[in-house]
């Protein structure tokens, strides 16, 4: 997949020079709703013998358009999103730097400079895709053009509720991991690096890997989770229990930094500096402050037993994931 990073105005050497079907959207999460867009992209490209292209944006438009509610964390930061787009056998991905300058582009200019000039013959996007200054461009406007055909992908629902990035983000921050994973269509994941921590866990029998996220991920609700973790270039996957939070038993919650710590079952290797991916299976309980070490250790043993049970029921001795 050729990735073309564009800062407005787009240059001639950044334009696609062969006929394409192109999907448009921010695509944060690459969830089940987005899957329908990519299915339509595949269909239109095959029917019309076109190359497949995607246009996405970075950062989220709210950074420019709605600073009071700007979105600076993501389900799939750009590098993850590009990796997942490539899995759809896309030939070109144009990443537009969504800046104040780009936000001032009119809908007519966008259609000419970013659609027609890119040899787009088939446009595919969700029903709520908007573009151009003040969001005046929409799918109806695109349908009116004679220079390309437009396919509108309708609302996708799960349990009578629209599948959306916003709903998934809310589910994660509320601890509703089951809903988040169902709408994503895969296990939520966070990539990072194992870094030095306080090493307190090993003194109480629960050594943990302190995972520093590699990008601006949405963190799940503070609490304890059944997880699995992929480690290193060999991509070995281990099961464990993770804590997201500030460890209130030991720290002032108002001052402590939120961290991700993973206790890997039956594991005693040194993995500092290793790149890892944490897969989030189940939310077990919220983070709480304990009166001392003993009740904390007792609860941690219960968490570990529960996590082992849930993960074994789900996957037995074989764990595999869809990227």
C-alpha positions in Angstrom: 0.0 0.0 0.0 1.3 3.4 -1.0 0.7 6.0 1.8 0.5 9.6 0.6 0.7 12.2 3.3 -0.8 15.5 2.2 -0.7 19.0 3.7 -3.1 21.3 1.8 -2.8 22.3 -0.9 -2.3 18.9 -2.5 0.6 18.8 -5.0 0.5 17.3 -8.5 3.1 14.6 -7.6 0.8 13.5 -4.7 -2.2 12.8 -7.0 -3.1 9.2 -7.9 -2.6 8.7 -11.7 -4.8 5.7 -12.2 -8.5 5.2 -11.9 -9.6 4.2 -8.4 -12.5 3.5 -6.2 -12.0 5.5 -3.0 -13.4 5.2 0.5 -13.6 8.3 2.6 -13.7 8.6 6.4 -11.8 9.0 9.6 -12.1 5.3 10.4 -11.0 5.5 14.0 -11.3 1.9 15.4 -11.8 0.3 12.0 -15.0 -1.2 13.6 -17.8 -3.3 12.1 -19.5 -0.2 10.7 -16.3 0.6 8.8 -16.1 -3.0 7.6 -19.2 -2.3 5.5 -17.5 0.6 3.8 -14.6 -1.6 2.9 -16.8 -4.3 1.6 -18.5 -1.8 -0.7 -15.0 -0.5 -1.7 -14.0 -4.1 -2.7 -17.2 -4.6 -4.6 -17.0 -1.4 -6.6 -13.3 -1.9 -7.4 -13.9 -5.4 -8.6 -17.0 -4.6 -10.7 -15.2 -1.7 -12.4 -11.7 -3.0 -12.6 -10.4 -0.1 -10.4 -7.5 0.1 -7.9 -8.6 0.6 -4.3 -7.9 3.8 -2.4 -8.7 5.3 0.9 -8.7 8.9 2.1 -8.5 9.5 5.8 -7.5 12.4 8.0 -5.1 13.3 10.9 -5.6 14.6 13.5 -9.3 14.3 14.2 -11.2 17.3 12.8 -12.5 18.2 16.3 -8.9 19.4 17.1 -9.5 22.3 14.6 -13.3 22.6 14.6 -14.4 21.9 18.2 -11.5 22.7 20.6 -13.8 22.5 23.7 -14.5 18.8 22.8 -11.4 18.0 20.8 -10.5 14.3 20.4 -6.8 13.7 20.9 -6.9 10.0 21.9 -7.8 7.2 19.5 -9.0 3.6 19.3 -6.6 3.1 16.5 -3.9 5.8 16.3 -2.7 6.6 12.8 0.0 3.9 12.5 -2.5 1.2 13.7 -5.2 2.5 11.4 -2.8 2.3 8.4 -1.8 -1.2 9.3 -5.5 -2.3 9.4 -6.4 -0.5 6.2 -3.5 -2.3 4.4 -5.0 -5.6 5.5 -7.9 -4.8 3.2 -5.5 -5.0 0.2 -5.8 -1.2 -0.4 -3.4 0.2 -3.1 -3.3 3.8 -2.0 -4.0 5.6 1.3 -4.1 9.4 1.3 -3.7 10.9 4.8 -4.8 14.5 4.8 -3.4 16.7 7.6 -6.6 18.2 9.0 -5.4 21.8 9.6 -7.2 25.1 9.8 -6.1 25.7 6.2 -7.7 22.4 5.1 -10.8 23.2 7.1 -11.3 26.3 4.9 -11.5 24.3 1.7 -15.0 24.6 0.2 -17.0 21.5 -0.7 -16.6 22.4 -4.4 -12.8 22.7 -4.1 -12.6 19.4 -2.2 -14.5 17.6 -4.9 -12.3 19.0 -7.7 -8.9 18.9 -6.0 -9.2 15.8 -3.9 -11.7 13.6 -5.7 -11.8 14.4 -9.4 -8.1 15.2 -9.7 -7.3 11.9 -8.0 -9.0 10.0 -10.8 -11.7 8.8 -8.4 -14.4 7.0 -10.4 -16.3 5.4 -7.5 -16.8 7.2 -4.1 -17.7 5.1 -1.1 -18.5 6.5 2.3 -20.9 6.3 5.3 -24.2 8.1 5.2 -23.0 10.7 7.7 -19.7 11.7 5.9 -19.3 15.4 5.5 -16.6 17.5 4.0 -15.7 21.1 3.0 -15.9 24.4 4.9 -18.6 24.3 7.7 -19.3 20.7 6.7 -21.6 21.8 3.8 -20.6 18.9 1.6 -22.4 15.6 2.2 -23.2 12.4 0.4 -26.1 14.0 -1.4 -23.8 16.6 -2.9 -21.4 13.9 -4.0 -24.3 12.0 -5.7 -25.0 15.1 -7.8 -21.6 14.9 -9.6 -21.4 13.4 -13.1 -17.6 12.8 -12.8 -17.9 9.8 -10.5 -20.5 7.4 -9.0 -21.3 7.5 -5.3 -22.2 4.6 -3.0 -23.7 5.5 0.4 -23.2 2.9 3.2 -26.1 3.1 5.6 -26.2 3.0 9.4 -24.9 -0.2 10.9 -26.5 -1.4 14.1 -25.8 -3.9 16.9 -28.7 -4.6 19.3 -30.7 -1.7 17.7 -27.9 0.8 18.4 -25.7 2.5 15.9 -22.2 1.2 15.7 -19.9 4.2 16.1 -16.5 5.2 17.3 -18.2 7.5 19.9 -20.2 4.6 21.3 -17.1 2.4 21.5 -15.1 5.1 23.3 -17.9 5.6 25.8 -18.2 1.8 26.4 -14.4 1.6 27.1 -14.4 4.5 29.5 -17.5 3.0 31.3 -15.9 -0.4 31.7 -18.4 -2.0 29.2 -15.6 -4.0 27.4 -18.0 -6.6 26.1 -20.0 -3.9 24.1 -16.8 -2.2 22.9 -15.3 -5.5 21.6 -18.6 -6.5 20.0 -18.9 -3.2 18.1 -15.2 -3.3 17.1 -15.5 -6.9 15.9 -12.2 -7.8 17.5 -10.5 -7.4 20.9 -9.5 -3.9 21.8 -5.7 -3.6 21.9 -3.1 -1.2 23.0 0.5 -1.3 21.8 3.4 -0.2 23.9 6.8 -0.8 25.4 7.6 -2.5 28.8 9.3 0.1 31.0 10.8 0.2 34.5 8.1 0.6 37.2 8.1 0.8 41.0 8.8 -3.0 41.2 6.4 -3.1 44.2 4.4 -6.0 42.7 7.3 -8.5 42.9 7.6 -7.8 46.7 4.0 -9.0 47.2 4.1 -12.0 44.8 2.6 -10.2 41.7 5.4 -9.0 39.4 4.0 -6.8 36.7 5.1 -5.5 33.3 4.6 -1.7 33.2 3.3 -1.0 29.7 3.9 2.5 28.3 1.5 3.0 25.4 3.3 3.8 22.1 0.7 6.3 21.0 -2.4 8.3 22.2 -4.8 5.4 22.8 -8.1 5.6 24.6 -7.5 4.0 28.0 -10.2 1.7 29.4 -11.9 2.6 32.6 -9.6 2.4 35.7 -9.9 -1.1 37.0 -8.8 -4.7 36.7 -9.0 -6.7 33.5 -8.5 -10.2 32.1 -6.0 -9.7 29.2 -3.5 -11.4 27.0 -0.3 -9.9 25.8 1.8 -10.4 22.7 5.5 -10.0 23.3 8.4 -9.3 21.1 9.2 -10.2 17.5 8.2 -13.8 17.9 4.7 -12.7 18.7 4.2 -15.1 21.6 0.9 -14.5 23.4 0.6 -14.9 27.2 -2.4 -14.5 29.4 -2.6 -12.3 32.4 -4.5 -9.8 34.6 -4.0 -6.0 34.1 -4.6 -3.0 36.2 -5.3 0.4 34.7 -5.1 3.2 37.3 -3.2 5.1 39.9 -2.8 2.4 42.6 -4.7 4.3 45.3 -3.6 2.0 48.0 -0.1 3.4 47.6 -0.6 6.8 45.9 -2.7 10.0 46.1 -5.2 9.5 43.2 -5.2 13.2 42.6 -1.5 13.3 41.9 -0.6 9.9 40.5 -0.2 9.1 36.8 -2.5 6.5 35.3 -0.4 3.4 34.3 -1.0 0.0 32.8 0.5 -2.9 34.7 0.1 -6.6 33.5 0.7 -9.6 35.7 1.5 -12.4 33.2 0.6 -15.9 34.4 3.4 -18.3 35.1 6.1 -16.0 33.6 9.4 -14.9 35.0 11.4 -13.5 32.1 13.0 -10.0 31.9 11.1 -8.2 29.1 12.1 -4.5 29.7 12.2 -2.7 26.4 10.1 -5.3 24.6 7.4 -4.0 22.3 4.1 -5.6 23.3 0.4 -5.5 22.5 -2.2 -5.8 25.2 -5.5 -7.4 24.2 -8.5 -6.5 26.5 -10.8 -9.4 27.1 -12.9 -8.8 30.2 -13.5 -6.0 32.8 -13.3 -7.6 36.2 -13.8 -4.7 38.7 -13.1 -1.0 39.2 -9.9 0.1 40.9 -10.4 0.6 44.7 -8.3 1.6 47.6 -7.5 -1.1 50.2 -6.8 -0.7 53.9 -3.5 -2.5 53.6 -1.3 -5.1 51.8 -3.1 -8.2 53.0 -6.6 -7.4 51.7 -5.0 -6.1 48.4 -3.1 -9.4 47.9 -6.3 -11.4 48.7 -8.2 -9.5 46.1 -5.4 -9.8 43.6 -5.4 -13.6 44.0 -9.2 -13.6 43.4 -8.7 -11.4 40.3 -6.1 -13.8 39.0 -8.3 -16.8 39.5 -11.2 -15.1 37.8 -9.1 -14.0 34.9 -7.6 -17.5 34.4 -11.1 -19.0 34.4 -12.6 -16.5 31.9 -9.7 -16.8 29.5 -9.6 -20.6 29.7 -13.4 -20.8 29.1 -13.1 -18.6 26.1 -10.0 -20.0 24.4 -8.9 -23.2 26.1 -5.2 -23.8 25.3 -5.2 -22.0 22.0 -5.6 -18.2 21.6 -5.7 -16.5 18.2 -6.7 -13.0 17.2 -7.8 -11.1 14.1 -5.7 -8.1 13.3 
